[in-house]
Amino acid sequence: MSVPDEVWVTDAVALDGSHVALRFSDGHCGVLDMSPYMDDGVFKRLRDPNVFRTARAGMSTVEWDNGTIDIAPETAYAHAVPFGV
């Protein structure tokens, strides 16, 4: 999927232990599977269900644990599987 020049996350909700539903500033909605990232660096902390459940929109992207973990909005957009409207 082509990523717009400026896009940010407006809503984020944890669905289960590795998936988060996202809405973006251009109206695109999708589910991002974070499991491919959970073996690397700071993302390892997302394996803890209590940490993963803290997903929220903030600082233009999805963040966890009060902003100590986040992913680039462009990456989230490119890898979020589209759903609904």
N, C-alpha and C positions, 0 to 999 in steps of 0.2 A: 504494500500500500504506500502510496506517495504521501510524504509527511509535509504539511503546510510549513511555510517559513516560520510563522509564530503560532504555536499551539500550546495550550496549558490544560492541566487537569482541573475541572471545576467540581467534580464529585468523585468520591472513592468509597467503596464498601467492600470489606473482606467477605468473601463467600464461603470459603473453607480454608484448609491449611496451606493452600498455595495459590488460590485464584482470587483476584480482586476485580470487581466491576468498576469501570471507569467511564466518566463522561468528560468530553473535551470541549474546549471553548468554541469549536466550530460545529458542535452538535453531535459529532461522532461518538458512538458508545461501543464499548467492547469489554471483553474479559481478558485480563492479562494473567498468564500462568507464570508465576515466579519460581516454580520448581527448578528450571534450568540455572538459575542464579544462586540457589540456596547452598551451594557447595563452595562459594567463593567469598572471601573477606567478610565484610560487615553483614552481608546478606545471610550468612550462616545463622545469625540471630533470629531470622524469620522462621526458622524451624520450630521455634517455641510458639505454640498456639496463642499464648497470652500476648506475645509481641506482635504476631501477625494480625490479630484482631484489632490492633490499634490503627490500622490503615485509615488514612483520611487525606482529603485534598488540602494541600498547603504549599506555599512558596512555589506555585505554578506546576507542581507535580504531585504524585502520590507519595506520601511519607508515612513512616512508622516510628513508633517509640519517640513521640514528641519531636519529630524532625531529625533524629539522629541517623535515620536510614532513609534514603530516597533513591529514586531512579530517574534518569533524564526523561523529561516529558516526550522528547522525540523518540526515544527507545520504547517507552510505554505505548505511544501511538502506533508505531510501526509493528509492534508485536501483539497488540490487543486484537483478539478475534471479534469481529463485529457482531452485534446482536441488536434486535429491536430498534425502536425509535425513541 
